[in-house]
Amino acid sequence: MQALLKTFPVVATIPVKWGDMDAFQHVNNVIYFRYFETVRIQYFETLGWLEILEQLGIGPILGSISCRFRIPLTYPDTVFAGAKITEIREKRFSMEYLIVSEKHPEPVAEGTGIVVCYNYQKNQTTQIPEIIHQAVEKLEGRNF
């Protein structure tokens, strides 16, 4: 399991809840997007972006997201959701997600997302602040 997540600098540990399952007796597809959200916010917290949002009014906003479901999850279980940035552009970046579980030796889901840098005071997209760009490079251990 840890080998699958070794390229992801941020990993969230999330317990599967009984209420996450649907009438078909597996975790509902919507919950996987919550798992992505949990690790995405943890990634932003690691960067210090939430403090920058408070100071400058500039923060992330989700532009798009997708998921490939591989193995159904059931309660009880614990999942580990990994997040990494794969590409940075002027006003947006691409994220990759991976979900693995204690019960399954293979990935249970993979996802991608586009996150846009947004000026919440002006209600418009904006350039990614240099401090965020540098924090991403430090966290990821590589230059973009």
N, C-alpha and C positions, 0 to 999 in steps of 0.2 A: 504494500500500500504506500509506504513512504517513498519507495522508488518511483512510483507513478507521479508523485507530487514534488519531486526534487527540483524541478525547474520553475516552480511557482513560489515566489518570495513571500506570499501571504496565504496562509491556510487557516480557515475557520473550522472549528469543531462544533457540529450541530447535532443534537439528539433528534431522532425521528419521533414525532409525537403520534399518539393514537389518532388524534383529530386530523392529522395530515392525510390519512387514508380516505378513499372515497368508496362508493357502493361496489366497486369492482375489487375491493380488498387489496389495493396497492396505493402507494402515495400518489396523490393527484398531481397532474402535470403542472399545475399552477405553483405548487410548492417548490419545484425545482428552480423556478424564477426567484422565489424568496431566498433560496439557498445562494443563488448568484448575487442577489442584493446584499445579503449578509456579508459575504466575503468582499464584495465591491466596496461597501461602506468601511469595512475593516481596512482595506487597502488605502482608502482615502484618509482614514484616521492615522494610519502609519505615515503617510506623506505629510500630515499636518494641514491638509487642505480644509478641514472644517474650521480651523482658526482663521485661515486666510479668507474663507467665505464670510466670516463675521467681520473681519477688518475691511476687506475691499469690496464685498458684495459680488465677488467673482467665484463661481464654483462649477461643479459638474452637473450636467443634466443628461439623462439617458436618451440617446437618439434612436437606437434600435437594439434588439436582442434576439438571439435564437438559441434553440436547444436541440440537441440530438439525444434522444432517450435510448439507452442501450439495455439496461436491466431494470425491471420493476423493483422498487423498494417497498418494504413492509415494516411495520412496527413489530417488535422493538429492533432498533438498529441505531448506529451513530454514523453520520457521514462527515467527510472531510472535504471541504470545498476550497479549491485553490484558485487564485487569480493572478494574472500577470498581464502586463502591457506588451503588445507585440509590434505596435507601430504608433508613431506620433506624427501628426500633421500640425499645421499652424493653429487650427482651432479645435481639433478633435484628436482622439486616439482610439485605437482598437484594443479591446481586452479579450483574453481567452480565459475560459473557466473549465475546471475539471472537478467532477464529483466522484469520490470513491467511498466505499462503505466498509465497515468492519466485517460484514457478512459475505461480501463478494470480493474475489481477488482481482477482478477486472474493473475498469471504469464503468460507472452506472450511467453517467451522462457527461456530455461535453457541450460547451456553449461558447458563443462569441457575442460581443457587444461593441457598439460604437458609443463613446461618451463624448459629448460636446462641451466645450468650455463656454459658460454662459454668464453674462453680466445681469444679475437679478435686479439691479437698480434701473438699468436702461432697457431691460427685456429684449436683449439681443445677444447673439453669439459674439465672442471676443477671442483674442489670442490667449493661448495658455500662458499663464505667468511664468517667467523664467525660473522663479524659485520652485515651482511645481515641476517644471521640466528637469531641473537639476536633481530634485528629490527623487523623481522616477528613475533617472539614470543611476543614482546612488543605490536605490533599493534593488533595481534590476541587475546592477553590476555590469552595465554596458552602456554605450553611447547610442543615441538615436539620431 
